[in-house]
Amino acid sequence: MFLPCFIYFVLFKYLPMFGIVISFKNYNLYKGIWESSWVGLKYYRMFFENPDFFKLLRNTILLGFYKLLFGFPAPLILALLLNELKNQVFKRFVQTVSYLPHFISNVVVASMVVMFLSPSTGTINHIIEWFGFEPINFMVKPGLFRSIYVVSEIWQHIGWETIIYLAALTAIDPMLYEAAEIDGASRWKKLVHVTLPGIAPAIVILLILNVGKVLEIGFEKVFLLYNPATYETADIISTYVYRVGLMEGNFSYASAIDLFTGVVSLIFILTTNYISRKVSETSLW
């Protein structure tokens, strides 16, 4: 059962790591990796000296931070609310409805967002007009892009990520709740003193993994939602790599930027893991 997963990671995760060597070469598609000339850190310096470097880094970090700040606790809160439901039929209905968006492709989700926020036919603007206000063209306002992206991410993935917390909740010994009830604990106190400590290891591990993904913002949805009018806040490292590195055929430049992103993400996850191990004695290793 483990073998297919192992083969997948070897073929699509570990073997492609060899390709980072082209970030130190002036890679030519026709010459191949070995025949291309070495240029050292040329493309790294090119990226760091790029006038848009700090803007790209700022946009990527802020988008990832807002997704972490609002998106990380959302499935935890939903799982805690579902855990309190006594009506099993309604509970399963809510779970199913919240899971379904995860299986919708990013292309469809982005199209739905554009339709809902359309200034002429969008449902949101119809509601705004119903209250007597002028319609808003949400998709061309740089200040609204991050909010639109984060909300769409939460809606799409909140149900799926809730599964992990619900699984952790089932591992809590029911006798702990009975003991707390005998001691006169209210539902709130049982939540604070029994439920949350019981799933704390799962929360910490997921937090560490999510911190490591701060710079790894999904390319597809950002690419589908942004436009030149929102580049100021929407243009992130991955879209810049696609537009400048891949569209223009500069594979070495694109690889250098991706390797930089991977190194920073590794530093984030190692730092968070170290702090977690020192503070809560819970970590990935």
TORGUFI-830811 format. One line per field, with one value per residue (C-alpha): residue in three letters; chain; x negated, z, y negated. Coordinates in pm, 1 decimal, m for minus. Example, Ala and Ser with C-alpha at 12.3 -4.5 7.8 and 13.67 -1.06 7.14 Angstrom:
<rs>
rest <- [ALA/SER] $
kette <- [A/A] $
c1 <- [m1230.0/m1367.0] $
c3 <- [780.0/714.0] $
c2 <- [450.0/106.0] $
</rs>
This chain:
<rs>
rest <- [MET/PHE/LEU/PRO/CYS/PHE/ILE/TYR/PHE/VAL/LEU/PHE/LYS/TYR/LEU/PRO/MET/PHE/GLY/ILE/VAL/ILE/SER/PHE/LYS/ASN/TYR/ASN/LEU/TYR/LYS/GLY/ILE/TRP/GLU/SER/SER/TRP/VAL/GLY/LEU/LYS/TYR/TYR/ARG/MET/PHE/PHE/GLU/ASN/PRO/ASP/PHE/PHE/LYS/LEU/LEU/ARG/ASN/THR/ILE/LEU/LEU/GLY/PHE/TYR/LYS/LEU/LEU/PHE/GLY/PHE/PRO/ALA/PRO/LEU/ILE/LEU/ALA/LEU/LEU/LEU/ASN/GLU/LEU/LYS/ASN/GLN/VAL/PHE/LYS/ARG/PHE/VAL/GLN/THR/VAL/SER/TYR/LEU/PRO/HIS/PHE/ILE/SER/ASN/VAL/VAL/VAL/ALA/SER/MET/VAL/VAL/MET/PHE/LEU/SER/PRO/SER/THR/GLY/THR/ILE/ASN/HIS/ILE/ILE/GLU/TRP/PHE/GLY/PHE/GLU/PRO/ILE/ASN/PHE/MET/VAL/LYS/PRO/GLY/LEU/PHE/ARG/SER/ILE/TYR/VAL/VAL/SER/GLU/ILE/TRP/GLN/HIS/ILE/GLY/TRP/GLU/THR/ILE/ILE/TYR/LEU/ALA/ALA/LEU/THR/ALA/ILE/ASP/PRO/MET/LEU/TYR/GLU/ALA/ALA/GLU/ILE/ASP/GLY/ALA/SER/ARG/TRP/LYS/LYS/LEU/VAL/HIS/VAL/THR/LEU/PRO/GLY/ILE/ALA/PRO/ALA/ILE/VAL/ILE/LEU/LEU/ILE/LEU/ASN/VAL/GLY/LYS/VAL/LEU/GLU/ILE/GLY/PHE/GLU/LYS/VAL/PHE/LEU/LEU/TYR/ASN/PRO/ALA/THR/TYR/GLU/THR/ALA/ASP/ILE/ILE/SER/THR/TYR/VAL/TYR/ARG/VAL/GLY/LEU/MET/GLU/GLY/ASN/PHE/SER/TYR/ALA/SER/ALA/ILE/ASP/LEU/PHE/THR/GLY/VAL/VAL/SER/LEU/ILE/PHE/ILE/LEU/THR/THR/ASN/TYR/ILE/SER/ARG/LYS/VAL/SER/GLU/THR/SER/LEU/TRP] $
kette <- [A/A/A/A/A/A/A/A/A/A/A/A/A/A/A/A/A/A/A/A/A/A/A/A/A/A/A/A/A/A/A/A/A/A/A/A/A/A/A/A/A/A/A/A/A/A/A/A/A/A/A/A/A/A/A/A/A/A/A/A/A/A/A/A/A/A/A/A/A/A/A/A/A/A/A/A/A/A/A/A/A/A/A/A/A/A/A/A/A/A/A/A/A/A/A/A/A/A/A/A/A/A/A/A/A/A/A/A/A/A/A/A/A/A/A/A/A/A/A/A/A/A/A/A/A/A/A/A/A/A/A/A/A/A/A/A/A/A/A/A/A/A/A/A/A/A/A/A/A/A/A/A/A/A/A/A/A/A/A/A/A/A/A/A/A/A/A/A/A/A/A/A/A/A/A/A/A/A/A/A/A/A/A/A/A/A/A/A/A/A/A/A/A/A/A/A/A/A/A/A/A/A/A/A/A/A/A/A/A/A/A/A/A/A/A/A/A/A/A/A/A/A/A/A/A/A/A/A/A/A/A/A/A/A/A/A/A/A/A/A/A/A/A/A/A/A/A/A/A/A/A/A/A/A/A/A/A/A/A/A/A/A/A/A/A/A/A/A/A/A/A/A/A/A/A/A/A/A/A/A/A/A/A/A/A] $
c1 <- [0.0/m289.5/m475.4/m261.6/m304.6/m678.8/m712.0/m507.1/m729.5/m1049.9/m941.8/m768.4/m929.0/m1283.9/m1418.4/m1312.2/m1531.7/m1824.9/m1690.2/m1796.5/m2142.0/m2015.7/m1971.3/m2353.5/m2385.4/m2291.6/m2056.3/m1998.7/m1715.6/m1900.6/m2240.3/m2096.4/m2196.1/m2552.1/m2653.7/m2513.6/m2773.3/m2807.9/m2717.5/m2725.2/m2493.1/m2412.7/m2038.5/m2010.2/m2176.0/m1947.4/m1641.8/m1766.6/m1857.0/m1522.5/m1328.4/m1017.1/m1189.0/m1058.7/m711.2/m690.7/m823.8/m586.4/m282.1/m367.3/m432.5/m122.6/104.1/m37.2/m17.6/346.7/431.2/260.6/416.8/775.3/762.2/583.5/834.2/1142.0/1147.9/1065.3/1363.1/1589.8/1472.8/1543.3/1890.2/1966.7/1845.6/2108.0/2398.1/2626.6/2840.0/2636.9/2839.3/2782.7/2416.7/2356.2/2538.5/2315.7/2003.4/2099.1/2182.1/1856.4/1646.2/1783.1/1604.8/1268.6/1336.8/1411.6/1117.2/951.4/1061.5/1427.8/1384.6/1214.0/1492.1/1754.3/1576.0/1561.7/1932.3/2044.8/1842.8/1928.8/2026.1/2317.9/2452.2/2289.0/2501.3/2294.7/2344.3/2716.7/2732.1/2528.0/2763.1/3064.1/2935.4/2909.5/2534.1/2338.0/2200.3/1831.4/1591.3/1415.2/1175.8/989.5/933.7/584.0/686.4/956.8/759.6/614.4/954.1/1115.3/839.4/838.6/1218.0/1232.4/957.0/1140.0/1469.0/1302.9/1092.7/1247.8/1450.9/1168.6/921.6/1185.8/1155.6/818.1/954.9/1266.5/1042.9/836.1/1153.4/1263.0/938.9/1025.8/1131.3/1506.4/1432.5/1254.1/1579.0/1770.4/1519.6/1536.5/1918.4/1914.0/1687.2/1949.6/1769.7/1981.8/1964.6/1723.5/1491.3/1498.6/1400.1/1112.4/982.0/1056.6/1119.5/848.0/570.3/676.6/624.5/332.0/71.1/271.0/311.7/m60.0/m167.0/75.6/m37.8/m401.9/m313.1/m105.0/m380.0/m611.3/m365.1/m346.1/m549.9/m398.0/m80.7/113.4/25.2/343.1/601.2/391.4/317.7/687.6/804.1/543.3/505.2/271.7/490.4/420.0/50.7/m41.7/97.4/165.7/m160.4/m344.9/m664.9/m501.1/m310.3/m626.1/m816.7/m553.5/m531.7/m899.8/m1082.2/m874.3/m686.9/m1014.8/m1198.0/m1446.7/m1434.9/m1750.5/m1605.0/m1278.2/m1465.0/m1675.4/m1362.3/m1189.8/m1496.3/m1509.0/m1141.6/m1204.1/m1498.1/m1297.4/m1004.1/m1244.9/m1378.0/m1020.9/m923.0/m1245.8/m1211.7/m846.8/m925.1/m1210.7/m994.4/m711.0/m944.8/m1079.9/m742.1/m497.1/m720.9/m521.9/m697.5/m739.7/m1066.4] $
c3 <- [0.0/69.7/m254.8/m495.0/m268.7/m244.9/m623.8/m672.6/m444.1/m593.8/m954.2/m913.9/m604.5/m551.1/m899.0/m1037.0/m768.4/m997.8/m1221.8/m979.4/m1134.4/m1429.3/m1196.8/m1191.5/m1568.3/m1876.8/m1971.1/m2339.3/m2431.5/m2735.6/m2568.9/m2263.1/m1899.6/m1926.2/m2229.2/m2101.1/m1957.1/m1584.3/m1472.6/m1094.6/m904.5/m1201.1/m1200.9/m823.2/m837.1/m1125.8/m915.5/m601.1/m804.8/m983.6/m901.1/m844.2/m601.0/m279.1/m424.7/m530.3/m195.7/m5.6/m206.8/m167.1/207.0/275.7/71.7/244.7/587.0/544.5/422.6/731.8/969.0/853.9/671.5/935.6/1224.1/997.3/962.7/1332.5/1427.9/1187.8/1331.3/1687.6/1586.2/1407.3/1710.3/1922.9/1694.5/1828.4/1515.6/1310.5/991.5/992.3/1087.5/786.6/559.8/669.7/633.4/280.5/170.4/313.1/154.3/m199.4/m301.4/m247.4/m549.4/m776.7/m995.4/m946.0/m1295.2/m1202.5/m863.7/m1023.1/m1283.4/m1007.4/m818.6/m1132.8/m1202.3/m844.9/m833.7/m1183.6/m1175.4/m1414.4/m1349.8/m1022.8/m726.4/m480.8/m680.9/m713.9/m332.9/m314.5/m562.9/m367.3/m67.3/m288.2/m352.5/m675.6/m807.8/m746.1/m997.8/m742.5/m982.8/m1085.4/m734.3/m605.5/m243.7/m261.5/m433.7/m116.8/52.9/m253.1/m277.8/92.4/116.2/m192.9/m49.0/282.8/111.1/m118.1/137.6/481.8/470.8/350.8/612.4/880.5/832.6/1011.0/1317.7/1327.5/1320.2/1606.7/1804.3/1785.3/1960.2/2277.6/2560.8/2634.7/3002.5/3016.6/2922.0/3179.6/3450.6/3355.9/3364.0/3710.0/3822.8/3699.3/3386.8/3132.8/2759.4/2716.8/2991.6/2845.7/2513.3/2665.7/2911.1/2733.0/2360.6/2265.9/2469.6/2319.3/1961.3/2036.5/1871.2/1546.3/1559.0/1611.2/1333.3/1084.4/1187.5/1119.7/776.7/690.8/794.6/557.0/275.4/328.7/14.2/m179.5/m279.4/m541.8/m886.2/m1065.3/m871.8/m849.6/m1222.4/m1301.6/m1075.9/m1127.4/m1414.7/m1497.8/m1290.4/m972.7/m1029.1/m746.9/m484.0/m682.0/m865.3/m661.4/m712.4/m888.2/m1139.2/m1203.1/m1268.6/m1518.9/m1693.4/m1706.7/m1664.2/m1856.2/m2112.0/m2219.3/m2210.6/m1938.3/m1752.3/m1550.8/m1412.8/m1323.8/m1149.7/m947.1/m821.2/m734.4/m547.4/m350.5/m259.2/m150.4/71.4/243.6/297.2/449.3/688.2/789.0/863.8/1052.6/1264.2/1346.8/1426.1/1658.4/1843.7/1875.8/2015.7/2275.7/2376.2/2353.1/2308.3/1994.8/1658.5/1331.1/1449.1] $
c2 <- [0.0/m233.7/m153.6/m367.1/m671.4/m607.9/m578.6/m896.0/m1102.8/m961.3/m1026.3/m1362.5/m1516.3/m1391.2/m1311.0/m1654.2/m1814.4/m1737.6/m2012.1/m2286.8/m2265.5/m2470.8/m2768.5/m2787.3/m2749.4/m2944.9/m2665.1/m2606.2/m2372.5/m2238.1/m2192.8/m2020.7/m2051.4/m1917.9/m2121.6/m2450.1/m2688.6/m2759.8/m3111.8/m3066.4/m3298.8/m3522.0/m3456.8/m3487.5/m3829.7/m3920.5/m3840.4/m4018.5/m4328.3/m4328.3/m4649.5/m4435.3/m4194.6/m4349.6/m4401.9/m4036.2/m3916.3/m4146.9/m4037.8/m3668.7/m3689.6/m3902.0/m3676.8/m3370.4/m3535.8/m3638.8/m3289.6/m3146.4/m3400.8/m3351.7/m3017.6/m2810.6/m2854.8/m2829.5/m2445.7/m2409.8/m2625.7/m2434.7/m2101.6/m2219.0/m2337.7/m2009.6/m1817.3/m1991.4/m1895.8/m1624.9/m1585.3/m1336.6/m1387.1/m1762.9/m1709.2/m1481.6/m1726.3/m2016.5/m1802.6/m1697.5/m2051.3/m2186.8/m1907.5/m1943.9/m2270.1/m2099.5/m1877.2/m2173.7/m2273.8/m2611.6/m2712.5/m2663.9/m2834.5/m3134.9/m3155.9/m3146.0/m3425.5/m3642.0/m3580.0/m3649.6/m3972.8/m4095.5/m4467.7/m4407.9/m4057.5/m3953.1/m3847.7/m4053.5/m4372.8/m4302.9/m4296.6/m4619.6/m4789.3/m4662.2/m4863.1/m5171.2/m5180.0/m5190.0/m4858.1/m4786.9/m4639.8/m4418.5/m4248.2/m4565.7/m4701.7/m4608.6/m4665.0/m4397.4/m4120.4/m3964.3/m3953.2/m3793.6/m3531.9/m3440.8/m3413.6/m3191.3/m2968.7/m2931.5/m2848.3/m2594.4/m2404.8/m2454.0/m2132.0/m1910.0/m2035.5/m1984.9/m1606.1/m1601.0/m1777.2/m1560.0/m1252.4/m1393.5/m1467.3/m1103.7/m1001.3/m1194.5/m963.2/m1016.3/m951.1/m1287.9/m1462.8/m1258.5/m1349.0/m1716.9/m1705.8/m1547.4/m1833.0/m2078.5/m2197.5/m2384.3/m2311.8/m2603.4/m2476.2/m2124.7/m2274.9/m2472.6/m2213.0/m1884.0/m1926.5/m2175.7/m2006.1/m1673.4/m1790.9/m2025.8/m1796.0/m1792.2/m2171.2/m2227.9/m1990.8/m2145.5/m2493.8/m2401.1/m2262.8/m2568.9/m2809.9/m2626.4/m2699.4/m3076.2/m3142.0/m2852.9/m3032.4/m2840.0/m2971.8/m2866.4/m3067.1/m3382.9/m3359.5/m3317.1/m3600.3/m3870.3/m4115.5/m4406.8/m4642.9/m4439.5/m4361.2/m4598.1/m4359.8/m4039.8/m3975.4/m3711.4/m3513.2/m3215.9/m3434.1/m3635.5/m3311.3/m3205.3/m3542.6/m3634.1/m3303.1/m3049.5/m3261.2/m3419.4/m3086.3/m3180.5/m2848.8/m2917.5/m3238.9/m3062.8/m2779.7/m3023.5/m3201.4/m2873.0/m2747.5/m3072.4/m3027.4/m2668.1/m2765.6/m3039.8/m2799.0/m2544.8/m2811.3/m2899.9/m2541.2/m2462.3/m2776.0/m2706.6/m2343.4/m2446.9/m2701.5/m2449.8/m2183.9/m2427.2/m2571.8/m2280.2/m1973.4/m1890.2/m1893.8/m1709.3/m1554.3] $
</rs>
